[in-house]
Amino acid sequence: MEHLLDGCKAKVARAKELIENLDREISTILNNGKYQIVGGHEFERRRYVFRLHGDPLPLRISVLAGEIIHHLRSTLDYLVWAAANKDSLSTEKIKRITFPVCQSPDKFKKAVKDGALSGIPIEFQNFIESLQPYHSADSKNSIIQILHDLDIVDKHRLLVVVTHAARMGRVIRTVGELTSDVAIIVAHVPPDPVPFFRAIEDGVEVHWLAYETTTPPSWSIENDFSIHVAFQQIGTHERVEAIPILWQSYKLIDEIFSILKVRSA
């Protein structure tokens, strides 16, 4: 089995290389000065609005993200195929060997019954079962389910990643002199930066703060927003930063690979 795992190792290493390359490419795009968040008053509505401006994200980013996802998800199938004892299996059963990712125990049992883990030692089957999303408190947002779902999406269309995703910093600053009748309404400023993934189109609203005043404002509000590339949909969440999700997926696959390699030695 060890030589069969060499191919898996190469795919995992390639995925890591691609994530590093994609991270650098995204940083170059976002730091080219074309993207900025501009704040301004909507006095008639008594609010200060932040809008993000920038060019559409190159389709190449979606292509690269899809390639990474496929490398990682297919590695799971490679690992199962490498672990299977195929000597006593028919060609049809060998074709059914795959790494099942299931939302319920019943679906996992059905996948096994249908031959997904044909020829796999029982201890490997138990290990694979322990990785299933239904063991997670939030199965739809477990990283293995996210990886599985993203790979399915990419088989049918380009993964949707957007440039216009902004993370709001925790410090809000006013610039200029506030008159005595000004009251800025901030419901909650968290101890850590919180993402506000809102924007998709150029110039779309990212966030806003309400205020009360009778005097036309001559002051402004600043915040340390940061701009990210995000997936349009991850599990039940929208516009989640892409690179951390890719790294989480890589670390999961790398850990699974390491465990299976030790157990197969």
N, C-alpha and C positions, 0 to 999 in steps of 0.2 A: 504493500500500500504506500510505502514511503515515497517511491518514485512517482506514483500517481498524484501525490500531494504537491509535488514540485510545480505542477501546472497551476494549482490553487494558489500556491505561494506567489507565483509570478503575477497572477491576476490581482491579488491583494496589494502587492508592491506597485503594480501599475495604477491601481485606483488611488493609492496614496500620492503617487507622483502627479496624477491628474488633478487631485484636490489642491495640492500645493501650487501647481501651475494656474489653476482657475482662480485661486485666492489672489495670486499676484496680478493676474489679468484684470480681475474685478477692482482691485485696489488702484491700478493704473487708470481704469475708466472713471472711477469715482473721484480720483484726485486730479483730474485734468482741468478742473476749474469750470466745467460746464454745468455742474450741479450745485444748486444753492437753495436755501430756504429763506424766503423773504417774508418779513412781517409787516403788517399794516393795519390801520384802524378801519373798522366799519362802524363809524360813530352812530349812525342812525339805528344800528342794532346793539350798540354799546358792547362791542367786543373787539378784541385784537386777534387777527387771523394770521396764521403762518401758512404759506403756500410753498410747495416745492417745485422748482423749475429745472428742466434738463431734457436731454435728448432721449429718444427711445433706446432701450437696451439692445445691443446687437444680438441677432438670433443665434450667433455662435455660442453665446453663453448658455442658452437652453440646450444646444446640441452637446456641449461638453458636460453639462450637468447630467444629461441623460446617459451619456457614455459611462460616467462614473457610477451612476445608479445601477446600470446593467452589469458592469464588471462585478460590483459587490453582490447583487442579488444572484447572479449566475454562479458565483463562487460557492454559494450554499448548495446549489444543485451538484456542482462538481465534487464538493466534499462528500455528499451522500453517495454519489455514484462511485467515488474512490473507495468508500468504506464498505460497499456491498460485495458480497461473495457471489459472483455472477456465474460460477461454474455450473451450478445446477439449475439456472434460470433459463427460461425460454427467451427467445428474442423479443417477444411481445412484452414479457414482464420487465425485461431490461429497459425497454423504451419507457416504461411507466415510472421508473425510479426518479424521484424528485424530492426536494426539501419542502414539505408542506408547511404553509403558514395559515393557521386556522383561527377563527374567532370563537370557536367553542370546542369543548371536548368531543362532542358528537361528530363534528366535522373532521376533527383530527382522526378519530377512529375510522370514519368512512374513508378518509384518504389512505390510511394504512391498509384497510381492507381492499381498496382498489389497487394496491400495489406500489404506493409511493415509496415505501421503505422495504421493498422486497430485497431479501438477502442481507439486510442490515442486522448486525448482532443486537440482541435485546438491550444491552447496556447503552448502545448508541441510540436506539429507538427511545429509551427513557430519557436520555440527555436531550434529544431533539424535542421530545414532548415537553420537557421542562422550560424550553425556550419559547413556547407558544404564547401568543398575545393574551390569551384568556387568563394567564397567570398574573398579568399586570392589573393593577387597580384601575387603569384607564387603557383598556385594550386597543381601542381605535387609535390612540396616540402613542402606543408603544413603538419603539424605534424599529423593531423588526417588522411590524405591520406597516409602518410608514414606508420603509424600504420596499416592501412587497408591493404596496399600492402605487408608489411612484414608478416602479418598473413596469407595472401593467399600463399605467397612463402613457408612459413613453413609448410603449409598443404601438400605440394607436395615434398619438399625436405628440408634438413637441411639449416637453415639460414647460409649464408657464412660470417663468421667473420674471420679476419686475424690478426695475431700478428704483422706482419711486416708493421706497419704504423707509420711513424715518423713525429714529429712536430719540425720544425726548430726554434731555438731561434733567437732573433733579433741581438745579438751581435756576430760579426765575429772577431776572434783574430788570429793574425799571431804569430807563435812561432819560434824563431831563427832569424838570421841576414839576412835581405833582401839586395841583391845587388842593386846598383843604377839603373839597367836596368829592375827591376821588376815592373810590373804594374798589380795589381789584379783587375779584372773587376767585379764589383758588380752593376748590373743594378738598384737594389732598395732594401734597407733594411728597412722594414716597422717598424712603431712605436710600433706595437704589434706583438707577435709571430704569424707566419702564418703556417698553416699545409702544409706539403709536404707529402701527403699519396701516396707513390709510390711503396714501396717494398712489395713483396709477398713471393718470395722464399728466402731461406737462401743465404746471400751474394749479394743480388740484390742491384742495385744502388738506393740510396735515393735522393741524390742531388749532384750537382757539381758546382764549381766556375771556371771560365776561368781566365787565366793570360797570360801576355806577358813577356818573358825573353829569353835571349840567353845563360844564365848560368844555368847549371844543379842545381836545387834547393836543398838547405840543410835546408830549413825551412819547416814548416807545418802550417796548418790552423785548428783552433778549433772552435766549435760551441756547444751551449748547447741544443743539440737535446733531445727530450723526446720521448719515445716509447709508443704506445697505441695499444689497440685492437679496430679494426674498422669493421664496416659492409662493405662488398664488394660493395654493391650498395644501395644507399638511394635516392629515388626520381630520379633526373637527375644527382646526384653526386656520385662519386666513393670513397670508403674507408673513410667513415665518422666515427669519433670516436663513439663507441657503447654506453658507459655508459651515456653521455649527452643526446643522443637520447632516451634512455630508461627512463631517468628522465623526459624529456619533455613530453613523452607519459603519464607517470604516473600522472604528474601534470595536464595535460589536462583532463584525466579521473576523477581524484579526484575533479577537479573544476566542471565538468559536474554533477557528482554525488551530490555534495554539493548543486548546484543550483536546481536540480530536487527534492532533499529531502526537501528543503525549500518550493518549490512551491507545493509539494504534501501534506504538513502539514495542 
